[in-house]
Amino acid sequence: MLKTGTGCEGEAGTWLPLVYRGDGAWIGVMPGGQVGVGVESEGRATLRDSGYVPLWPFMERGLSEYVRELSRVWVQLEGRGFAGPGAVVELTVSSAWASGRLYWKRLAASWVVEMADRSIFSLELLRDILDKMIGSDALSAELRESLRHASFKLAGPGDDTDSAGN
């Protein structure tokens, strides 16, 4: 289970740590109201300004745990630039995939396979990123096959796509 903060609920100008990321880092609400990353005692950078990189270590844990923790603290995050917990996960995965860093790309691809089974994620985003991932030589054949299967599950009734993504 993720450690959660006990910061001052919504006080203007106060850093509010909400979800412990690990290595002393927290995801929370910056004094200016944006979602950011910091240590327990102070916010350091907004997620947007950091390219969402501080969210990547969550991919070393389970997707379900991450979604559950984001959902639990969503009342404090709502209205701060994200449509919902699913949007935060989408940014986590998309930014990790775009990084070009093999370790994070593989973790992102594993999460996308799981994301295909959940209705809280954008079908358009999933289809787009699945297309990119399926064609990547950076991923193992086994992972690419799992991605093809996930893509097939997302194909609508009017899609002319076979299980190989063709």
GIJOGI-V252510 format. One record per helix or strand of 2 or more residues. SS is the DSSP state (2 for helix, 1 for strand). FROM is the first residue (numbers start at 1). TO is the last residue. If there is no record, write none. Layout:
# GIJOGI-V252510
<<SS FROM TO> <SS FROM TO>>
This chain:
# GIJOGI-V252510
<<1 16 22> <1 25 29> <1 35 39> <1 42 46> <2 53 60> <2 63 72> <2 74 77> <2 85 98> <2 102 115> <2 123 134> <2 141 154>>
